[in-house]
Amino acid sequence: MSMIFGSGELFDAATLRRLYPGGSTEYLERFTGALDAAIRSGFILAADRAEILELAAATYPGARS
């Protein structure tokens, strides 16, 4: 089934700290920027923005900062 939908693997804590030293706050800021760029480019509907941001915040795997 993953061939159809893709798959993912969680980063370990050290990798998360290296990628996002500001924790979930930095991750969500960067995620929001990428999401807004995708909306401007027409890949994602603006109407879905709030729901996508809620999912991103709820599923960040690291400790909340």
PyMOL Python script that loads the backbone (N, CA, C, O; Angstrom):
from pymol import cmd

cmd.read_pdbstr("""\
ATOM      1  N   MET A   1       0.814  -1.187   0.000  1.00  0.00           N
ATOM      2  CA  MET A   1       0.000   0.000   0.000  1.00  0.00           C
ATOM      3  C   MET A   1       0.864   1.260   0.000  1.00  0.00           C
ATOM      4  O   MET A   1       0.462   2.282  -0.556  1.00  0.00           O
ATOM      5  N   SER A   2       2.048   1.200   0.618  1.00  0.00           N
ATOM      6  CA  SER A   2       2.879   2.402   0.674  1.00  0.00           C
ATOM      7  C   SER A   2       3.338   2.840  -0.716  1.00  0.00           C
ATOM      8  O   SER A   2       3.703   4.000  -0.905  1.00  0.00           O
ATOM      9  N   MET A   3       3.325   1.932  -1.685  1.00  0.00           N
ATOM     10  CA  MET A   3       3.708   2.305  -3.045  1.00  0.00           C
ATOM     11  C   MET A   3       2.692   3.273  -3.644  1.00  0.00           C
ATOM     12  O   MET A   3       3.035   4.073  -4.515  1.00  0.00           O
ATOM     13  N   ILE A   4       1.457   3.206  -3.188  1.00  0.00           N
ATOM     14  CA  ILE A   4       0.416   4.095  -3.690  1.00  0.00           C
ATOM     15  C   ILE A   4       0.449   5.435  -2.957  1.00  0.00           C
ATOM     16  O   ILE A   4       0.362   6.493  -3.580  1.00  0.00           O
ATOM     17  N   PHE A   5       0.575   5.383  -1.643  1.00  0.00           N
ATOM     18  CA  PHE A   5       0.446   6.575  -0.819  1.00  0.00           C
ATOM     19  C   PHE A   5       1.768   7.131  -0.315  1.00  0.00           C
ATOM     20  O   PHE A   5       1.793   8.232   0.235  1.00  0.00           O
ATOM     21  N   GLY A   6       2.851   6.415  -0.483  1.00  0.00           N
ATOM     22  CA  GLY A   6       4.128   6.852   0.063  1.00  0.00           C
ATOM     23  C   GLY A   6       4.309   6.325   1.474  1.00  0.00           C
ATOM     24  O   GLY A   6       3.448   5.627   2.010  1.00  0.00           O
ATOM     25  N   SER A   7       5.402   6.658   2.044  1.00  0.00           N
ATOM     26  CA  SER A   7       5.676   6.231   3.409  1.00  0.00           C
ATOM     27  C   SER A   7       6.572   7.265   4.064  1.00  0.00           C
ATOM     28  O   SER A   7       7.071   8.177   3.404  1.00  0.00           O
ATOM     29  N   GLY A   8       6.766   7.124   5.318  1.00  0.00           N
ATOM     30  CA  GLY A   8       7.611   8.059   6.039  1.00  0.00           C
ATOM     31  C   GLY A   8       8.316   7.364   7.179  1.00  0.00           C
ATOM     32  O   GLY A   8       7.938   6.272   7.603  1.00  0.00           O
ATOM     33  N   GLU A   9       9.335   8.016   7.657  1.00  0.00           N
ATOM     34  CA  GLU A   9      10.079   7.494   8.796  1.00  0.00           C
ATOM     35  C   GLU A   9      10.370   8.670   9.712  1.00  0.00           C
ATOM     36  O   GLU A   9      10.841   9.713   9.258  1.00  0.00           O
ATOM     37  N   LEU A  10      10.092   8.507  10.995  1.00  0.00           N
ATOM     38  CA  LEU A  10      10.314   9.590  11.945  1.00  0.00           C
ATOM     39  C   LEU A  10      11.801   9.845  12.135  1.00  0.00           C
ATOM     40  O   LEU A  10      12.597   8.907  12.167  1.00  0.00           O
ATOM     41  N   PHE A  11      12.175  11.110  12.259  1.00  0.00           N
ATOM     42  CA  PHE A  11      13.548  11.460  12.600  1.00  0.00           C
ATOM     43  C   PHE A  11      13.782  11.178  14.079  1.00  0.00           C
ATOM     44  O   PHE A  11      12.867  11.291  14.895  1.00  0.00           O
ATOM     45  N   ASP A  12      15.014  10.811  14.415  1.00  0.00           N
ATOM     46  CA  ASP A  12      15.334  10.667  15.835  1.00  0.00           C
ATOM     47  C   ASP A  12      15.476  12.066  16.444  1.00  0.00           C
ATOM     48  O   ASP A  12      15.518  13.065  15.726  1.00  0.00           O
ATOM     49  N   ALA A  13      15.551  12.121  17.780  1.00  0.00           N
ATOM     50  CA  ALA A  13      15.577  13.407  18.481  1.00  0.00           C
ATOM     51  C   ALA A  13      16.763  14.267  18.061  1.00  0.00           C
ATOM     52  O   ALA A  13      16.623  15.482  17.919  1.00  0.00           O
ATOM     53  N   ALA A  14      17.925  13.657  17.861  1.00  0.00           N
ATOM     54  CA  ALA A  14      19.115  14.421  17.471  1.00  0.00           C
ATOM     55  C   ALA A  14      18.931  15.070  16.100  1.00  0.00           C
ATOM     56  O   ALA A  14      19.333  16.216  15.899  1.00  0.00           O
ATOM     57  N   THR A  15      18.337  14.359  15.178  1.00  0.00           N
ATOM     58  CA  THR A  15      18.104  14.910  13.841  1.00  0.00           C
ATOM     59  C   THR A  15      17.100  16.052  13.898  1.00  0.00           C
ATOM     60  O   THR A  15      17.284  17.072  13.235  1.00  0.00           O
ATOM     61  N   LEU A  16      16.042  15.891  14.682  1.00  0.00           N
ATOM     62  CA  LEU A  16      15.060  16.970  14.833  1.00  0.00           C
ATOM     63  C   LEU A  16      15.707  18.223  15.410  1.00  0.00           C
ATOM     64  O   LEU A  16      15.432  19.331  14.948  1.00  0.00           O
ATOM     65  N   ARG A  17      16.572  18.058  16.426  1.00  0.00           N
ATOM     66  CA  ARG A  17      17.246  19.218  17.021  1.00  0.00           C
ATOM     67  C   ARG A  17      18.170  19.896  16.013  1.00  0.00           C
ATOM     68  O   ARG A  17      18.286  21.121  16.001  1.00  0.00           O
ATOM     69  N   ARG A  18      18.829  19.099  15.164  1.00  0.00           N
ATOM     70  CA  ARG A  18      19.728  19.660  14.157  1.00  0.00           C
ATOM     71  C   ARG A  18      18.938  20.414  13.084  1.00  0.00           C
ATOM     72  O   ARG A  18      19.321  21.514  12.685  1.00  0.00           O
ATOM     73  N   LEU A  19      17.848  19.826  12.626  1.00  0.00           N
ATOM     74  CA  LEU A  19      17.049  20.451  11.568  1.00  0.00           C
ATOM     75  C   LEU A  19      16.246  21.652  12.064  1.00  0.00           C
ATOM     76  O   LEU A  19      16.106  22.648  11.354  1.00  0.00           O
ATOM     77  N   TYR A  20      15.725  21.553  13.275  1.00  0.00           N
ATOM     78  CA  TYR A  20      14.845  22.580  13.833  1.00  0.00           C
ATOM     79  C   TYR A  20      15.303  22.931  15.244  1.00  0.00           C
ATOM     80  O   TYR A  20      14.654  22.546  16.217  1.00  0.00           O
ATOM     81  N   PRO A  21      16.431  23.668  15.370  1.00  0.00           N
ATOM     82  CA  PRO A  21      16.933  23.987  16.709  1.00  0.00           C
ATOM     83  C   PRO A  21      15.940  24.800  17.539  1.00  0.00           C
ATOM     84  O   PRO A  21      16.026  24.811  18.767  1.00  0.00           O
ATOM     85  N   GLY A  22      15.015  25.467  16.891  1.00  0.00           N
ATOM     86  CA  GLY A  22      13.975  26.218  17.594  1.00  0.00           C
ATOM     87  C   GLY A  22      12.773  25.364  17.958  1.00  0.00           C
ATOM     88  O   GLY A  22      11.756  25.888  18.412  1.00  0.00           O
ATOM     89  N   GLY A  23      12.876  24.052  17.765  1.00  0.00           N
ATOM     90  CA  GLY A  23      11.803  23.132  18.126  1.00  0.00           C
ATOM     91  C   GLY A  23      10.572  23.276  17.251  1.00  0.00           C
ATOM     92  O   GLY A  23      10.653  23.636  16.076  1.00  0.00           O
ATOM     93  N   SER A  24       9.433  22.985  17.855  1.00  0.00           N
ATOM     94  CA  SER A  24       8.191  22.985  17.088  1.00  0.00           C
ATOM     95  C   SER A  24       7.852  24.372  16.549  1.00  0.00           C
ATOM     96  O   SER A  24       7.228  24.495  15.494  1.00  0.00           O
ATOM     97  N   THR A  25       8.258  25.413  17.269  1.00  0.00           N
ATOM     98  CA  THR A  25       7.990  26.773  16.792  1.00  0.00           C
ATOM     99  C   THR A  25       8.678  27.017  15.457  1.00  0.00           C
ATOM    100  O   THR A  25       8.057  27.507  14.514  1.00  0.00           O
ATOM    101  N   GLU A  26       9.961  26.674  15.378  1.00  0.00           N
ATOM    102  CA  GLU A  26      10.695  26.856  14.120  1.00  0.00           C
ATOM    103  C   GLU A  26      10.130  25.969  13.022  1.00  0.00           C
ATOM    104  O   GLU A  26       9.965  26.409  11.884  1.00  0.00           O
ATOM    105  N   TYR A  27       9.833  24.715  13.364  1.00  0.00           N
ATOM    106  CA  TYR A  27       9.263  23.796  12.374  1.00  0.00           C
ATOM    107  C   TYR A  27       7.981  24.374  11.780  1.00  0.00           C
ATOM    108  O   TYR A  27       7.806  24.395  10.562  1.00  0.00           O
ATOM    109  N   LEU A  28       7.090  24.841  12.645  1.00  0.00           N
ATOM    110  CA  LEU A  28       5.804  25.347  12.162  1.00  0.00           C
ATOM    111  C   LEU A  28       5.960  26.640  11.367  1.00  0.00           C
ATOM    112  O   LEU A  28       5.208  26.872  10.421  1.00  0.00           O
ATOM    113  N   GLU A  29       6.920  27.483  11.732  1.00  0.00           N
ATOM    114  CA  GLU A  29       7.174  28.686  10.935  1.00  0.00           C
ATOM    115  C   GLU A  29       7.637  28.307   9.532  1.00  0.00           C
ATOM    116  O   GLU A  29       7.162  28.869   8.546  1.00  0.00           O
ATOM    117  N   ARG A  30       8.554  27.362   9.445  1.00  0.00           N
ATOM    118  CA  ARG A  30       9.064  26.934   8.145  1.00  0.00           C
ATOM    119  C   ARG A  30       7.986  26.192   7.354  1.00  0.00           C
ATOM    120  O   ARG A  30       7.862  26.375   6.144  1.00  0.00           O
ATOM    121  N   PHE A  31       7.209  25.355   8.043  1.00  0.00           N
ATOM    122  CA  PHE A  31       6.116  24.631   7.400  1.00  0.00           C
ATOM    123  C   PHE A  31       5.103  25.622   6.826  1.00  0.00           C
ATOM    124  O   PHE A  31       4.644  25.463   5.695  1.00  0.00           O
ATOM    125  N   THR A  32       4.760  26.639   7.608  1.00  0.00           N
ATOM    126  CA  THR A  32       3.790  27.639   7.161  1.00  0.00           C
ATOM    127  C   THR A  32       4.289  28.366   5.920  1.00  0.00           C
ATOM    128  O   THR A  32       3.516  28.616   4.994  1.00  0.00           O
ATOM    129  N   GLY A  33       5.564  28.705   5.894  1.00  0.00           N
ATOM    130  CA  GLY A  33       6.128  29.357   4.713  1.00  0.00           C
ATOM    131  C   GLY A  33       6.030  28.486   3.478  1.00  0.00           C
ATOM    132  O   GLY A  33       5.676  28.959   2.398  1.00  0.00           O
ATOM    133  N   ALA A  34       6.347  27.202   3.642  1.00  0.00           N
ATOM    134  CA  ALA A  34       6.267  26.274   2.510  1.00  0.00           C
ATOM    135  C   ALA A  34       4.815  26.060   2.078  1.00  0.00           C
ATOM    136  O   ALA A  34       4.522  25.975   0.886  1.00  0.00           O
ATOM    137  N   LEU A  35       3.922  25.975   3.044  1.00  0.00           N
ATOM    138  CA  LEU A  35       2.500  25.814   2.731  1.00  0.00           C
ATOM    139  C   LEU A  35       1.978  27.023   1.961  1.00  0.00           C
ATOM    140  O   LEU A  35       1.277  26.873   0.961  1.00  0.00           O
ATOM    141  N   ASP A  36       2.318  28.209   2.425  1.00  0.00           N
ATOM    142  CA  ASP A  36       1.852  29.417   1.741  1.00  0.00           C
ATOM    143  C   ASP A  36       2.410  29.508   0.321  1.00  0.00           C
ATOM    144  O   ASP A  36       1.720  29.966  -0.589  1.00  0.00           O
ATOM    145  N   ALA A  37       3.650  29.074   0.132  1.00  0.00           N
ATOM    146  CA  ALA A  37       4.227  29.053  -1.222  1.00  0.00           C
ATOM    147  C   ALA A  37       3.464  28.073  -2.113  1.00  0.00           C
ATOM    148  O   ALA A  37       3.219  28.359  -3.285  1.00  0.00           O
ATOM    149  N   ALA A  38       3.090  26.919  -1.557  1.00  0.00           N
ATOM    150  CA  ALA A  38       2.332  25.929  -2.327  1.00  0.00           C
ATOM    151  C   ALA A  38       0.943  26.458  -2.686  1.00  0.00           C
ATOM    152  O   ALA A  38       0.428  26.182  -3.769  1.00  0.00           O
ATOM    153  N   ILE A  39       0.344  27.215  -1.772  1.00  0.00           N
ATOM    154  CA  ILE A  39      -0.962  27.817  -2.051  1.00  0.00           C
ATOM    155  C   ILE A  39      -0.832  28.858  -3.162  1.00  0.00           C
ATOM    156  O   ILE A  39      -1.634  28.875  -4.096  1.00  0.00           O
ATOM    157  N   ARG A  40       0.175  29.723  -3.063  1.00  0.00           N
ATOM    158  CA  ARG A  40       0.382  30.744  -4.102  1.00  0.00           C
ATOM    159  C   ARG A  40       0.632  30.111  -5.466  1.00  0.00           C
ATOM    160  O   ARG A  40       0.239  30.663  -6.494  1.00  0.00           O
ATOM    161  N   SER A  41       1.284  28.955  -5.471  1.00  0.00           N
ATOM    162  CA  SER A  41       1.596  28.272  -6.733  1.00  0.00           C
ATOM    163  C   SER A  41       0.417  27.483  -7.280  1.00  0.00           C
ATOM    164  O   SER A  41       0.470  26.990  -8.407  1.00  0.00           O
ATOM    165  N   GLY A  42      -0.641  27.360  -6.498  1.00  0.00           N
ATOM    166  CA  GLY A  42      -1.825  26.654  -6.955  1.00  0.00           C
ATOM    167  C   GLY A  42      -1.830  25.159  -6.691  1.00  0.00           C
ATOM    168  O   GLY A  42      -2.683  24.443  -7.215  1.00  0.00           O
ATOM    169  N   PHE A  43      -0.884  24.675  -5.882  1.00  0.00           N
ATOM    170  CA  PHE A  43      -0.832  23.240  -5.594  1.00  0.00           C
ATOM    171  C   PHE A  43      -1.774  22.835  -4.469  1.00  0.00           C
ATOM    172  O   PHE A  43      -2.195  21.681  -4.393  1.00  0.00           O
ATOM    173  N   ILE A  44      -2.105  23.779  -3.598  1.00  0.00           N
ATOM    174  CA  ILE A  44      -2.977  23.517  -2.452  1.00  0.00           C
ATOM    175  C   ILE A  44      -4.014  24.629  -2.407  1.00  0.00           C
ATOM    176  O   ILE A  44      -3.705  25.783  -2.703  1.00  0.00           O
ATOM    177  N   LEU A  45      -5.232  24.287  -2.041  1.00  0.00           N
ATOM    178  CA  LEU A  45      -6.301  25.279  -1.946  1.00  0.00           C
ATOM    179  C   LEU A  45      -6.162  26.091  -0.665  1.00  0.00           C
ATOM    180  O   LEU A  45      -5.893  25.536   0.401  1.00  0.00           O
ATOM    181  N   ALA A  46      -6.343  27.388  -0.767  1.00  0.00           N
ATOM    182  CA  ALA A  46      -6.278  28.263   0.404  1.00  0.00           C
ATOM    183  C   ALA A  46      -7.307  27.854   1.457  1.00  0.00           C
ATOM    184  O   ALA A  46      -7.077  28.027   2.654  1.00  0.00           O
ATOM    185  N   ALA A  47      -8.434  27.315   1.012  1.00  0.00           N
ATOM    186  CA  ALA A  47      -9.483  26.887   1.937  1.00  0.00           C
ATOM    187  C   ALA A  47      -9.020  25.754   2.855  1.00  0.00           C
ATOM    188  O   ALA A  47      -9.616  25.534   3.910  1.00  0.00           O
ATOM    189  N   ASP A  48      -7.970  25.038   2.466  1.00  0.00           N
ATOM    190  CA  ASP A  48      -7.465  23.919   3.268  1.00  0.00           C
ATOM    191  C   ASP A  48      -6.347  24.330   4.226  1.00  0.00           C
ATOM    192  O   ASP A  48      -5.872  23.502   5.003  1.00  0.00           O
ATOM    193  N   ARG A  49      -5.923  25.583   4.182  1.00  0.00           N
ATOM    194  CA  ARG A  49      -4.759  26.039   4.946  1.00  0.00           C
ATOM    195  C   ARG A  49      -4.890  25.780   6.447  1.00  0.00           C
ATOM    196  O   ARG A  49      -3.988  25.196   7.047  1.00  0.00           O
ATOM    197  N   ALA A  50      -5.981  26.198   7.056  1.00  0.00           N
ATOM    198  CA  ALA A  50      -6.141  26.063   8.508  1.00  0.00           C
ATOM    199  C   ALA A  50      -6.080  24.599   8.939  1.00  0.00           C
ATOM    200  O   ALA A  50      -5.423  24.268   9.926  1.00  0.00           O
ATOM    201  N   GLU A  51      -6.752  23.737   8.213  1.00  0.00           N
ATOM    202  CA  GLU A  51      -6.750  22.313   8.566  1.00  0.00           C
ATOM    203  C   GLU A  51      -5.349  21.718   8.438  1.00  0.00           C
ATOM    204  O   GLU A  51      -4.931  20.932   9.288  1.00  0.00           O
ATOM    205  N   ILE A  52      -4.633  22.082   7.399  1.00  0.00           N
ATOM    206  CA  ILE A  52      -3.280  21.567   7.198  1.00  0.00           C
ATOM    207  C   ILE A  52      -2.364  22.042   8.322  1.00  0.00           C
ATOM    208  O   ILE A  52      -1.553  21.266   8.825  1.00  0.00           O
ATOM    209  N   LEU A  53      -2.484  23.305   8.720  1.00  0.00           N
ATOM    210  CA  LEU A  53      -1.662  23.816   9.816  1.00  0.00           C
ATOM    211  C   LEU A  53      -1.985  23.120  11.134  1.00  0.00           C
ATOM    212  O   LEU A  53      -1.083  22.849  11.927  1.00  0.00           O
ATOM    213  N   GLU A  54      -3.248  22.832  11.374  1.00  0.00           N
ATOM    214  CA  GLU A  54      -3.632  22.095  12.584  1.00  0.00           C
ATOM    215  C   GLU A  54      -3.002  20.706  12.594  1.00  0.00           C
ATOM    216  O   GLU A  54      -2.497  20.253  13.622  1.00  0.00           O
ATOM    217  N   LEU A  55      -3.033  20.038  11.453  1.00  0.00           N
ATOM    218  CA  LEU A  55      -2.426  18.708  11.360  1.00  0.00           C
ATOM    219  C   LEU A  55      -0.918  18.771  11.570  1.00  0.00           C
ATOM    220  O   LEU A  55      -0.346  17.911  12.239  1.00  0.00           O
ATOM    221  N   ALA A  56      -0.278  19.777  11.005  1.00  0.00           N
ATOM    222  CA  ALA A  56       1.172  19.922  11.171  1.00  0.00           C
ATOM    223  C   ALA A  56       1.525  20.125  12.640  1.00  0.00           C
ATOM    224  O   ALA A  56       2.479  19.526  13.137  1.00  0.00           O
ATOM    225  N   ALA A  57       0.776  20.955  13.329  1.00  0.00           N
ATOM    226  CA  ALA A  57       1.040  21.205  14.746  1.00  0.00           C
ATOM    227  C   ALA A  57       0.793  19.959  15.588  1.00  0.00           C
ATOM    228  O   ALA A  57       1.541  19.679  16.525  1.00  0.00           O
ATOM    229  N   ALA A  58      -0.246  19.219  15.258  1.00  0.00           N
ATOM    230  CA  ALA A  58      -0.604  18.036  16.043  1.00  0.00           C
ATOM    231  C   ALA A  58       0.335  16.863  15.820  1.00  0.00           C
ATOM    232  O   ALA A  58       0.445  15.988  16.680  1.00  0.00           O
ATOM    233  N   THR A  59       1.007  16.829  14.689  1.00  0.00           N
ATOM    234  CA  THR A  59       1.815  15.655  14.365  1.00  0.00           C
ATOM    235  C   THR A  59       3.312  15.893  14.442  1.00  0.00           C
ATOM    236  O   THR A  59       4.082  14.987  14.125  1.00  0.00           O
ATOM    237  N   TYR A  60       3.762  17.095  14.857  1.00  0.00           N
ATOM    238  CA  TYR A  60       5.204  17.321  15.012  1.00  0.00           C
ATOM    239  C   TYR A  60       5.723  16.331  16.048  1.00  0.00           C
ATOM    240  O   TYR A  60       5.209  16.284  17.166  1.00  0.00           O
ATOM    241  N   PRO A  61       6.733  15.539  15.696  1.00  0.00           N
ATOM    242  CA  PRO A  61       7.141  14.434  16.570  1.00  0.00           C
ATOM    243  C   PRO A  61       8.003  14.823  17.758  1.00  0.00           C
ATOM    244  O   PRO A  61       8.171  14.015  18.671  1.00  0.00           O
ATOM    245  N   GLY A  62       8.547  16.010  17.781  1.00  0.00           N
ATOM    246  CA  GLY A  62       9.437  16.400  18.866  1.00  0.00           C
ATOM    247  C   GLY A  62       8.680  16.979  20.043  1.00  0.00           C
ATOM    248  O   GLY A  62       7.464  17.165  19.991  1.00  0.00           O
ATOM    249  N   ALA A  63       9.410  17.258  21.093  1.00  0.00           N
ATOM    250  CA  ALA A  63       8.818  17.905  22.260  1.00  0.00           C
ATOM    251  C   ALA A  63       8.400  19.314  21.878  1.00  0.00           C
ATOM    252  O   ALA A  63       9.077  19.974  21.091  1.00  0.00           O
ATOM    253  N   ARG A  64       7.302  19.769  22.425  1.00  0.00           N
ATOM    254  CA  ARG A  64       6.813  21.113  22.121  1.00  0.00           C
ATOM    255  C   ARG A  64       7.743  22.143  22.745  1.00  0.00           C
ATOM    256  O   ARG A  64       8.219  21.971  23.867  1.00  0.00           O
ATOM    257  N   SER A  65       7.997  23.227  21.994  1.00  0.00           N
ATOM    258  CA  SER A  65       8.859  24.283  22.543  1.00  0.00           C
ATOM    259  C   SER A  65       8.049  25.534  22.799  1.00  0.00           C
ATOM    260  O   SER A  65       8.592  26.538  23.261  1.00  0.00           O
TER     261      SER A  65
END
""", "prot")
cmd.dss("prot")
cmd.show_as("cartoon", "prot")
cmd.util.cbc("prot")
cmd.orient("prot")
